[in-house]
Amino acid sequence: MFVISAPSGSGKTTIAARALKKLRNIYPSISLTTRRPRQGEKDKRDYSYVSKKIFKKSAQRNEFLEWAANYGYYYGTPKKFVLNKTKKGSDVLLRIDVKGAMQVKKKIPQSVLVFLKPPSLAELKRRLVSRNTDGKKEISKRLKIAKKELLFMPKYDYVVVNRKLPQAAREVALIIKKERRR
């Protein structure tokens, strides 16, 4: 099992998608979330979008490998999907926040954690502003949380600095290939 975490706006989704195209026998886990889709996102491809009521029922039934609340929304990784794939000998790639990654590492110590780091906080701010999905107040909140998330880097097996998307995606794919050979 492979986990990619990054502060909001660091390119986690894009890098994961590009890395997956370079690999075989690895499946992306599709998290459940209570937030609304962003422009260009599709249900069951990017996330499974559900109500808070449905999410909370799933959490009560212990259907998540991990889950967390972020920015006023819930996000969770469906346990059944992950276990089905790994039991069949396939790898799974999770795109989750640091809280979720720490839960996964505790439950599955052999999982490999990769942290995507922005080149700088100034660049992260530029990326958040340019994606045009959040207001100034929300961007400030995300940057404050990003500073806290960066403190988790020593707990990760690898850190990849995302200066350019293609290079970062190649590095993530190489990490996965290297770990498979172990």
C-alpha positions as CSV (number, residue, x, y, z in Angstrom):
1,M,0.0,0.0,0.0
2,F,1.3,3.4,-1.0
3,V,0.2,6.7,0.5
4,I,0.7,10.2,-0.9
5,S,0.1,13.2,1.3
6,A,0.6,16.9,0.7
7,P,-0.7,20.2,1.8
8,S,-3.7,21.4,-0.1
9,G,-2.7,22.8,-3.5
10,S,0.6,20.9,-3.7
11,G,-0.4,18.8,-6.7
12,K,-1.2,15.5,-4.9
13,T,-4.1,14.5,-7.2
14,T,-2.3,15.4,-10.4
15,I,1.0,13.7,-9.5
16,A,-0.8,10.6,-8.3
17,A,-2.7,10.3,-11.6
18,R,0.5,10.8,-13.6
19,A,2.4,8.3,-11.6
20,L,-0.4,5.7,-12.0
21,K,-0.1,6.0,-15.7
22,K,3.5,4.8,-15.5
23,L,2.7,1.7,-13.4
24,R,0.9,-1.6,-13.6
25,N,-1.1,-3.5,-11.0
26,I,-1.8,-0.5,-8.8
27,Y,-5.2,1.0,-8.2
28,P,-6.1,4.4,-6.9
29,S,-8.3,4.4,-3.9
30,I,-11.3,6.6,-4.3
31,S,-12.1,8.4,-1.0
32,L,-15.6,9.3,0.2
33,T,-16.1,13.0,0.9
34,T,-18.9,15.2,2.1
35,R,-17.7,18.2,0.1
36,R,-19.1,19.2,-3.3
37,P,-17.2,18.4,-6.5
38,R,-14.8,21.0,-7.8
39,Q,-15.0,22.1,-11.4
40,G,-13.8,19.1,-13.6
41,E,-14.2,16.5,-10.8
42,K,-16.4,13.5,-11.4
43,D,-18.2,11.3,-8.9
44,K,-16.6,7.8,-8.5
45,R,-13.5,9.0,-10.4
46,D,-12.0,11.7,-8.2
47,Y,-14.1,11.1,-5.0
48,S,-17.4,9.4,-4.1
49,Y,-19.5,12.4,-3.0
50,V,-21.9,11.6,-0.2
51,S,-24.0,13.4,2.5
52,K,-22.7,13.8,6.0
53,K,-25.4,11.4,7.2
54,I,-24.2,8.6,4.9
55,F,-20.6,9.3,5.8
56,K,-21.2,9.1,9.5
57,K,-23.2,5.9,9.1
58,S,-20.2,4.4,7.2
59,A,-17.8,5.5,10.0
60,Q,-20.1,4.0,12.6
61,R,-20.1,0.7,10.8
62,N,-16.2,0.8,10.7
63,E,-16.2,0.8,6.9
64,F,-13.1,3.1,6.6
65,L,-9.5,2.2,6.7
66,E,-9.0,5.8,7.8
67,W,-11.0,9.0,8.0
68,A,-10.6,12.6,9.0
69,A,-12.3,16.0,9.0
70,N,-10.7,18.7,7.0
71,Y,-11.8,22.2,6.1
72,G,-15.3,21.5,7.4
73,Y,-15.8,18.3,5.4
74,Y,-15.2,14.6,6.0
75,Y,-12.9,12.3,3.9
76,G,-12.4,8.6,4.3
77,T,-10.8,5.6,2.6
78,P,-13.2,2.6,2.0
79,K,-11.6,-0.4,3.8
80,K,-13.3,-3.0,1.6
81,F,-11.9,-1.7,-1.7
82,V,-8.3,-1.6,-0.3
83,L,-8.5,-5.0,1.3
84,N,-10.0,-6.6,-1.8
85,K,-7.2,-5.3,-4.0
86,T,-4.3,-6.1,-1.6
87,K,-5.6,-9.6,-0.9
88,K,-5.4,-10.2,-4.7
89,G,-1.8,-9.1,-4.8
90,S,-2.4,-5.7,-6.2
91,D,-1.0,-2.4,-4.8
92,V,-3.2,0.5,-3.9
93,L,-2.4,4.2,-3.9
94,L,-4.1,6.4,-1.4
95,R,-4.2,10.2,-1.8
96,I,-4.9,11.4,1.8
97,D,-3.9,14.0,4.3
98,V,-1.3,13.5,7.1
99,K,-3.9,12.6,9.7
100,G,-5.1,9.8,7.5
101,A,-1.6,8.7,6.6
102,M,-0.7,8.3,10.3
103,Q,-3.8,6.2,10.8
104,V,-2.8,3.9,7.9
105,K,0.8,3.6,9.0
106,K,-0.4,2.6,12.5
107,K,-2.8,-0.1,11.1
108,I,-0.6,-1.2,8.2
109,P,3.1,-0.6,9.2
110,Q,4.4,-1.9,5.9
111,S,2.6,0.8,4.0
112,V,4.9,3.3,2.2
113,L,4.3,6.9,2.9
114,V,5.4,9.6,0.4
115,F,5.1,13.3,1.3
116,L,4.8,15.8,-1.6
117,K,6.3,19.1,-0.5
118,P,5.8,22.4,-2.3
119,P,9.1,24.2,-3.2
120,S,8.1,27.0,-0.8
121,L,5.1,28.4,1.1
122,A,5.1,31.3,-1.3
123,E,4.8,29.0,-4.2
124,L,2.1,27.0,-2.4
125,K,0.1,30.3,-1.9
126,R,0.6,31.1,-5.6
127,R,-0.8,27.7,-6.6
128,L,-3.8,28.0,-4.2
129,V,-4.6,31.4,-5.6
130,S,-4.2,30.3,-9.2
131,R,-6.5,27.3,-8.9
132,N,-9.3,29.9,-8.1
133,T,-11.4,27.7,-5.9
134,D,-11.0,29.5,-2.5
135,G,-11.2,33.0,-1.2
136,K,-8.5,34.8,0.7
137,K,-9.7,33.7,4.1
138,E,-9.8,30.0,3.0
139,I,-6.3,30.3,1.4
140,S,-4.9,31.7,4.6
141,K,-6.4,28.9,6.6
142,R,-5.0,26.3,4.2
143,L,-1.5,27.9,4.4
144,K,-1.7,27.8,8.2
145,I,-2.6,24.1,8.1
146,A,0.1,23.4,5.5
147,K,2.8,24.7,8.0
148,K,1.5,22.1,10.5
149,E,1.4,19.4,7.9
150,L,5.1,20.0,6.9
151,L,6.0,19.1,10.5
152,F,5.0,15.5,9.7
153,M,7.6,15.0,6.9
154,P,10.0,13.1,9.2
155,K,7.4,10.5,9.7
156,Y,7.3,9.7,6.0
157,D,9.4,7.2,4.1
158,Y,10.0,9.6,1.2
159,V,9.8,13.3,0.6
160,V,9.4,14.5,-3.0
161,V,9.6,18.3,-3.7
162,N,7.1,19.2,-6.4
163,R,8.9,21.8,-8.4
164,K,7.6,20.5,-11.7
165,L,4.7,18.1,-12.1
166,P,6.3,15.7,-14.6
167,Q,9.5,15.3,-12.5
168,A,7.6,14.8,-9.3
169,A,5.3,12.2,-10.9
170,R,8.4,10.3,-12.2
171,E,9.9,10.4,-8.7
172,V,6.8,8.9,-7.2
173,A,6.6,6.2,-9.8
174,L,10.3,5.3,-9.2
175,I,9.7,5.2,-5.5
176,I,6.8,2.7,-6.0
177,K,9.0,0.6,-8.4
178,K,11.9,0.6,-5.9
179,E,9.6,-0.5,-3.0
180,R,8.1,-3.3,-5.1
181,R,11.6,-4.7,-5.6
182,R,12.3,-4.9,-1.9
